[in-house]
Amino acid sequence: MPFNELSPLQRELYLKLQIENLVKIYKGAQFKLGMQLKKVDLTDFQRYRAEALLKQVNEIVGTLNNGVYKWAKDTIPYSYERGIDLAGERLKALGTTRFVSYDAKIHTSSISALVDDVTLELITANTSMSKFFNRVIRQTQQSLLQDAEISKMIAEGLIEGQARRTVSDEILKGLREQLGKQQYIVINGRNYRPDSYASLIARTRTREASSQGTINTALRYGVDLVQWDAHAEVCEYCAQFSGRVYSISGADNDFPMLTEKPPLHPNCRCVIVPITRNNLEARGYLNEVIKLSNAPSIEIDSFSRFEEVLASI
């Protein structure tokens, strides 16, 4: 059944399932990477062993990249269409149109760009995992051969009659402790668990796709204004935007230009919907909404908030 023929609840459940599927893909990669570490004997850490481990890591990441691309192609279009649905329902209620097209060129172009953006973002994160393993393994290999402190440990071990294996086990323990948290993804110098990172990115980017679908649908039917829709359990920061109206193009002198769109932060559930000046005027809300929309808002760097949530993962 086509996505636009599903009920709103079915659509939400489908997108939730898709997010869970991406997390499963990343959990699978995490498990495989962890198993490689358990299987490999790093006691002597000969070059061929390091190369074998890195080869396995690269193969796992390569498979993950293929899964990410397929996931983006399957999920982002549906997320975008959810935005078309939201806009379509409001446009019909406003009397702007009786039918909303899903296959307009503005939609196909935007979906393609969004798929590429999400794929690139996730593949960049995946690449950081390969680099992370490469760096840790190379550093460990170098330490085993050159590090003065390690050499001192070995010397002390020989003096005390300890087996080299015992000393090497200490080195191996240190490596595994470093990787034990499974924070393999490195973004802006911070480490994150792949499954947690994937979940956050999936939830955030699917919401962004929905917002873009709404914006493009409004524009296609000649509507330049969108209203920030209130919803249950809105957070303190997002509450200030509820009911505000924005001009997509910035051409309306009474309303500020739409410079940001939901989500404003991870797990944000805000949406925007088309609105017309005639509708606001007919309901007697025009002046009130103009005043509300131009009221000062709390300054916040949404990217910083995004980083803050990632740091807590």
Steps between C-alpha positions, in 0.01 A plus 500: 500500500641847408610711795246774428218242525596401855321653796692764703557243776629243251740757355637586843543132583675436169748782554559388857574150370743642243689686772518179702629319192789743460590455865499122447737540205742696717465263794592216264813684392586574864468133588719391209768754586497384859530136394804581288671646804423192708625257236827669416807417707689826539769362730786540255308730269688404189432708192294235323268480800445875501434497126256209535303685768486819297385307195213352699408845637494647150281218372252552784490873436460442126196281562365763738536768231292292258232455766496872576445594136214253463345623824513864388343416162221306671430737789562863406237508221236379746610755759473770236155378396390529861569872462296508179216334691508761776504784248234338285254463785541864598483631141176312444357639823601850387326447167826557311486172308294181488784278384867478594755350260776277633706472183568865415853583389560715810440189711712254303796740495479571873466133592806412294705772671380395846587135436848603391548725805392236753706231328808721499455589868476135606781382273721775643425363847575148378830610352593644837466149646758363256732788584443446872594132482794576276630764739459285812660195339789696354563677828492171686733338251741790529480492877585131510810567296616843609329641806751551779246424770404172337865411460548571868209270587650221292841554657351488846308190407814323390680607813221369717482183300155577360412358163484741208147375453398655835632839398342475157169410660514828691545684172214307342281578801570870457401484134178316571410741779542784253262331258272344759249786501451442126515873431646444156354803322701821529328830416673831572742328736231324703429128510153347469345155498393416143150379594423811710639732235299327226178528702547871560591578140211293365241670721636847428546467124162337439336796676702740286383319187139536614543874553652540154209308349258740668689810384525386138133401490396840632713676240369283218146615575595865536501522881796688646401493867542212744394478864691329779246250627452441872509144629475312827800484733688775317835585657567837662715622213261398220192633686594856407453421129152349531255697287760721336474557125797529265550598139684232302637750251538792740291715266218564748575817699270404788661165578864404557677279250515129573869449576469178702258212472417209728665316655684764703669236714521120523165334573313823413142418398401845369348539153418789271185525288388738225284797595361794305454864590134478392438215742656687792307815411170313465543353849596837647852386595713688249623788718546274802706248302712774340586630849575148627714411200720807540551466876860442617601138536760325711833489324638148473743326273302196385821329386645543848189340644543215253861459607397509865263208453759305303751552779263336746467182296 
